[in-house]
Amino acid sequence: MDIAFVVDPLDSFKACKDSTVAMMREAVKRGHRVFAMQQDDLVWTGGRVRAAVQELAVTDDDDAWYGVVSEADADLADFGAVLMRKDPPFDMEYVYSTYLLELAEAHGAKVWNRPGSLRDFNEKLAIARFPQFTAPTVVTRKEDVIRAFLAEHGDIVLKPLDGMGGSSVFRIRADDPNIGVIIETLTAYGSRMAMAQRYLPAIVHGDKRILVIDGVPAPYALARIPKAGETRGNLAAGGRGVAQPLSARDREIAETLGPALKAAGLLIVGLDVIGDHLTEVNVTSPTCMREILDQTGFSVPAMVLDAIEADAT
């Protein structure tokens, strides 16, 4: 099978921990050919979606993990699967790419995650679909609403709806002298929505990433434990990743969401859980596969390839 990946520039990858690289390696191990393209390679022409693609030779050497075998212009419908693995920001260029990928779907391309669902499942707001698992949360652009929420809970986290890797996430207490400027910054003086959540003390034990593949949770989560003096567990913010078996609550959340995620065409999803609460539903380019593989020997990339191969039969 020929499998294409829509990705960031290949030279920007840190192959030692990148989940997309891990999936490419698993695909090659199974005898598939892998191809790479970037957003700006997508073209709609003659009623079809095509792209300039590179066939890759993928190695296990993290310092020289790929080589370019050939370059070609290809119709996306000619691939056995197309995986959208472009990292956020989820900006208008990302949205335009999903429109093109959706047009490719209409001509038979199998695109994961489903482009329409990438648009519909904002990674922060998607938790509103599953309120039984969420901590107290409010989404607003109004300062007075955020201040009232802070007054009610005393200790909250405020974050943008389009961030990643823990960027621009603030913890605010009722006595914080910077409340006003933080709210003004995140809401752009009331012109942009932000999310406020009650602070969850269980973050000290990790912000757990639970990977759900084709509706089925992997048996291990990666608990991303904040470094000293931090409230964010994100690896990009210096957190330490510790793989651990799913708790009963983790499994309850993942198994409840799994059928809905699968029905939406979301092959690869990363749920974020702090303590007993669902905090995010990550669908754009979920990570942590390599850390789980290295620490437990369990291969989430193998789950992904199993699902792609099953769909192709």
Wavefront OBJ file of the C-alpha trace (Angstrom):
o trace
v 0.000 0.000 0.000
v 1.110 3.557 -0.681
v 0.561 5.797 2.354
v 0.915 9.567 2.158
v 1.530 11.902 5.094
v 0.734 15.611 5.093
v 3.426 16.967 7.382
v 5.598 19.856 8.458
v 9.051 20.196 6.819
v 10.823 16.871 7.284
v 14.047 18.462 8.522
v 12.131 19.942 11.468
v 11.248 16.502 12.873
v 12.879 15.171 16.038
v 12.852 11.557 14.924
v 13.796 10.236 18.370
v 10.357 11.136 19.708
v 8.135 11.950 16.721
v 4.917 9.947 16.411
v 4.627 10.477 12.649
v 8.124 9.092 12.127
v 7.194 6.109 14.305
v 4.137 5.455 12.096
v 6.234 5.769 8.934
v 8.732 3.261 10.306
v 5.959 0.825 11.177
v 4.495 1.189 7.684
v 7.845 0.505 6.004
v 8.441 -2.487 8.289
v 5.186 -3.948 6.934
v 6.221 -3.459 3.322
v 4.256 -0.295 2.548
v 5.668 2.689 0.685
v 5.510 6.070 2.419
v 5.235 9.487 0.843
v 5.388 12.991 2.294
v 3.860 16.295 1.280
v 3.318 19.673 2.892
v 0.259 21.901 2.906
v 1.584 24.073 0.107
v 2.011 20.995 -2.104
v -1.770 20.493 -2.295
v -3.358 21.650 -5.559
v -6.919 21.485 -6.863
v -6.772 21.303 -10.631
v -8.961 19.778 -13.309
v -11.527 18.901 -10.663
v -9.053 16.733 -8.701
v -6.805 17.234 -5.695
v -3.180 16.496 -6.464
v 0.092 17.095 -4.676
v 3.818 17.181 -5.236
v 4.966 14.217 -3.129
v 8.261 12.676 -2.109
v 8.650 8.946 -1.685
v 10.780 8.357 1.396
v 13.279 5.724 2.387
v 12.849 5.574 6.161
v 15.579 4.290 8.484
v 15.944 3.574 12.215
v 18.775 6.103 12.490
v 17.348 9.078 14.373
v 20.096 11.363 13.065
v 19.441 10.505 9.398
v 15.961 9.039 9.506
v 14.909 9.544 5.905
v 16.071 9.891 2.328
v 14.146 10.954 -0.754
v 13.718 8.097 -3.231
v 11.748 9.999 -5.871
v 9.493 12.973 -6.440
v 6.244 12.998 -8.388
v 2.904 14.681 -8.935
v 0.129 12.423 -7.655
v -3.651 12.296 -7.292
v -4.490 11.846 -3.602
v -7.134 9.260 -4.480
v -4.365 6.984 -5.762
v -2.984 6.431 -2.251
v -4.232 3.674 0.004
v -4.401 6.187 2.855
v -3.618 9.856 3.441
v -2.751 10.902 7.001
v -3.125 14.572 7.908
v -0.307 15.104 10.415
v 0.359 18.826 10.100
v 0.938 20.380 13.503
v -1.119 23.381 14.614
v -1.577 26.334 14.503
v -5.075 25.595 13.339
v -5.224 28.718 11.203
v -7.057 29.485 7.971
v -4.345 27.791 5.894
v -4.997 24.636 7.898
v -8.732 25.026 7.277
v -8.142 25.471 3.535
v -6.094 22.267 3.555
v -9.019 20.402 5.121
v -11.284 21.720 2.357
v -8.910 20.336 -0.273
v -8.588 17.028 1.552
v -12.375 16.828 1.748
v -12.573 17.304 -2.026
v -10.058 14.473 -2.366
v -12.309 12.322 -0.167
v -15.186 12.945 -2.566
v -13.087 11.330 -5.310
v -12.242 8.257 -3.245
v -9.254 9.272 -1.143
v -9.159 7.780 2.362
v -8.066 10.637 4.596
v -7.326 10.277 8.323
v -8.327 12.079 10.387
v -11.490 12.963 8.459
v -11.056 16.578 7.273
v -14.539 17.675 8.288
v -14.020 16.321 11.794
v -10.686 18.108 12.088
v -12.680 21.310 11.675
v -15.571 20.265 13.916
v -13.518 18.988 16.868
v -11.790 22.036 18.260
v -9.302 20.453 20.607
v -10.408 22.529 23.588
v -14.145 22.924 22.896
v -14.688 19.273 21.957
v -14.879 18.389 25.648
v -18.306 20.097 25.669
v -19.605 17.040 23.797
v -18.837 14.919 26.861
v -19.823 17.069 29.883
v -20.085 14.074 32.201
v -16.284 13.881 32.246
v -15.286 17.554 32.440
v -14.265 19.809 35.306
v -16.143 23.106 35.744
v -15.399 25.066 32.579
v -16.495 28.264 30.895
v -15.768 29.559 27.381
v -16.208 33.263 26.840
v -14.618 36.478 25.674
v -16.180 38.504 28.518
v -13.905 39.614 31.354
v -16.717 39.804 33.885
v -17.683 36.173 33.212
v -14.093 35.016 33.735
v -13.781 37.078 36.913
v -17.017 35.588 38.253
v -15.755 32.078 37.448
v -12.495 32.866 39.263
v -14.402 34.225 42.258
v -16.446 31.018 42.394
v -13.522 28.597 42.158
v -10.596 30.616 43.524
v -7.964 28.871 41.389
v -8.377 28.450 37.623
v -6.510 27.816 34.393
v -7.080 30.162 31.463
v -6.056 29.165 27.934
v -6.672 30.057 24.281
v -8.821 27.813 22.091
v -6.142 27.498 19.399
v -2.969 26.834 21.378
v -0.772 23.736 21.518
v 2.025 22.400 23.680
v 0.899 24.398 26.694
v 1.468 27.757 25.007
v -0.246 30.769 26.612
v -1.758 28.694 29.420
v -2.051 30.659 32.674
v -2.924 29.575 36.183
v -4.713 32.376 38.051
v -5.595 32.612 41.736
v -8.058 35.049 43.232
v -5.251 37.200 44.700
v -3.170 37.360 41.513
v -2.238 41.001 40.787
v -2.099 40.291 37.050
v -5.664 39.048 36.558
v -6.680 41.951 34.356
v -3.726 41.862 31.992
v -3.906 38.056 31.622
v -7.584 38.201 30.673
v -6.963 41.127 28.320
v -4.081 39.267 26.654
v -5.909 35.970 26.127
v -9.183 37.539 24.987
v -7.491 40.335 23.000
v -9.523 42.873 24.946
v -12.749 40.943 24.588
v -12.447 40.110 20.890
v -11.369 36.459 21.165
v -12.800 33.460 22.997
v -10.824 31.797 25.778
v -11.435 28.803 28.031
v -11.314 28.875 31.815
v -11.249 25.646 33.824
v -11.130 24.989 37.542
v -7.544 24.197 38.503
v -7.097 20.474 39.058
v -4.531 19.687 41.803
v -4.111 16.202 40.320
v -1.877 17.808 37.674
v 1.042 17.119 40.044
v 0.577 13.442 39.128
v 0.552 14.242 35.422
v -1.547 15.388 32.510
v -2.301 11.972 31.016
v -2.306 11.512 27.246
v -4.551 8.586 26.315
v -4.314 7.533 22.683
v -7.510 6.217 21.107
v -6.954 4.454 17.782
v -9.978 3.699 15.612
v -12.157 3.966 18.704
v -10.000 1.691 20.881
v -7.771 3.037 23.686
v -4.147 1.981 23.888
v -3.531 0.186 27.207
v -0.965 2.742 28.393
v -1.187 6.495 28.911
v 1.714 8.914 29.073
v 1.504 10.977 32.257
v 3.220 14.273 31.523
v 4.425 15.496 34.905
v 5.196 19.201 35.317
v 8.726 20.246 36.157
v 9.329 22.031 39.437
v 7.642 25.409 39.590
v 5.343 24.672 36.616
v 1.636 23.900 36.382
v 1.795 22.659 32.769
v 2.664 19.051 32.104
v 3.176 19.411 28.352
v 6.444 17.905 27.146
v 6.994 21.058 25.082
v 6.846 23.022 28.348
v 9.452 20.833 30.033
v 7.184 18.141 31.444
v 8.490 14.616 32.085
v 6.652 11.759 30.388
v 5.968 8.586 32.376
v 4.068 5.731 30.726
v 1.542 3.974 32.949
v -1.382 1.561 32.551
v -4.799 3.121 32.144
v -6.727 3.550 35.374
v -10.334 2.410 35.600
v -11.459 6.038 35.134
v -9.098 6.543 32.167
v -10.576 3.469 30.504
v -14.136 4.576 31.261
v -13.547 7.926 29.578
v -11.732 6.471 26.574
v -14.181 3.623 25.999
v -17.160 5.965 26.278
v -15.718 8.416 23.745
v -14.286 5.741 21.431
v -17.425 4.918 19.392
v -18.246 8.601 18.817
v -14.680 9.356 17.752
v -14.633 6.409 15.357
v -18.002 7.380 13.881
v -16.583 10.851 13.198
v -13.711 9.358 11.188
v -11.119 10.213 13.830
v -8.585 7.414 13.513
v -5.949 8.917 15.826
v -7.055 10.858 18.905
v -5.177 11.962 21.995
v -7.360 12.487 25.055
v -5.922 14.627 27.833
v -7.045 13.623 31.312
v -6.058 15.231 34.607
v -7.104 13.150 37.583
v -10.625 12.029 36.729
v -11.412 14.812 34.262
v -11.231 15.109 30.484
v -9.537 18.409 29.566
v -8.855 18.173 25.813
v -9.600 16.032 22.752
v -6.579 16.285 20.455
v -7.236 15.383 16.817
v -4.810 17.372 14.651
v -1.516 15.567 15.251
v -1.577 13.655 18.549
v 1.801 12.634 19.928
v 3.367 10.488 22.687
v 3.435 7.226 20.698
v 7.211 6.969 20.772
v 7.490 7.571 24.523
v 4.951 4.828 25.234
v 6.758 2.454 22.872
v 10.167 3.152 24.402
v 8.969 2.745 27.999
v 6.544 -0.180 27.682
v 7.280 -1.913 24.386
v 3.658 -1.428 23.330
v 3.353 -0.078 19.779
v 0.580 2.449 19.186
v 1.877 2.903 15.604
v 1.122 -0.799 15.080
v -2.473 -0.130 16.196
v -2.679 2.661 13.614
v -1.350 0.484 10.806
v -3.633 -2.394 11.823
v -6.611 -0.055 11.471
v -5.481 1.324 8.107
v -4.872 -2.168 6.737
v -8.228 -3.411 8.036
v -9.979 -0.507 6.318
v -8.248 -1.333 3.038
v -9.468 -4.958 2.976
l 1 2 3 4 5 6 7 8 9 10 11 12 13 14 15 16 17 18 19 20 21 22 23 24 25 26 27 28 29 30 31 32 33 34 35 36 37 38 39 40 41 42 43 44 45 46 47 48 49 50 51 52 53 54 55 56 57 58 59 60 61 62 63 64 65 66 67 68 69 70 71 72 73 74 75 76 77 78 79 80 81 82 83 84 85 86 87 88 89 90 91 92 93 94 95 96 97 98 99 100 101 102 103 104 105 106 107 108 109 110 111 112 113 114 115 116 117 118 119 120 121 122 123 124 125 126 127 128 129 130 131 132 133 134 135 136 137 138 139 140 141 142 143 144 145 146 147 148 149 150 151 152 153 154 155 156 157 158 159 160 161 162 163 164 165 166 167 168 169 170 171 172 173 174 175 176 177 178 179 180 181 182 183 184 185 186 187 188 189 190 191 192 193 194 195 196 197 198 199 200 201 202 203 204 205 206 207 208 209 210 211 212 213 214 215 216 217 218 219 220 221 222 223 224 225 226 227 228 229 230 231 232 233 234 235 236 237 238 239 240 241 242 243 244 245 246 247 248 249 250 251 252 253 254 255 256 257 258 259 260 261 262 263 264 265 266 267 268 269 270 271 272 273 274 275 276 277 278 279 280 281 282 283 284 285 286 287 288 289 290 291 292 293 294 295 296 297 298 299 300 301 302 303 304 305 306 307 308 309 310 311 312 313
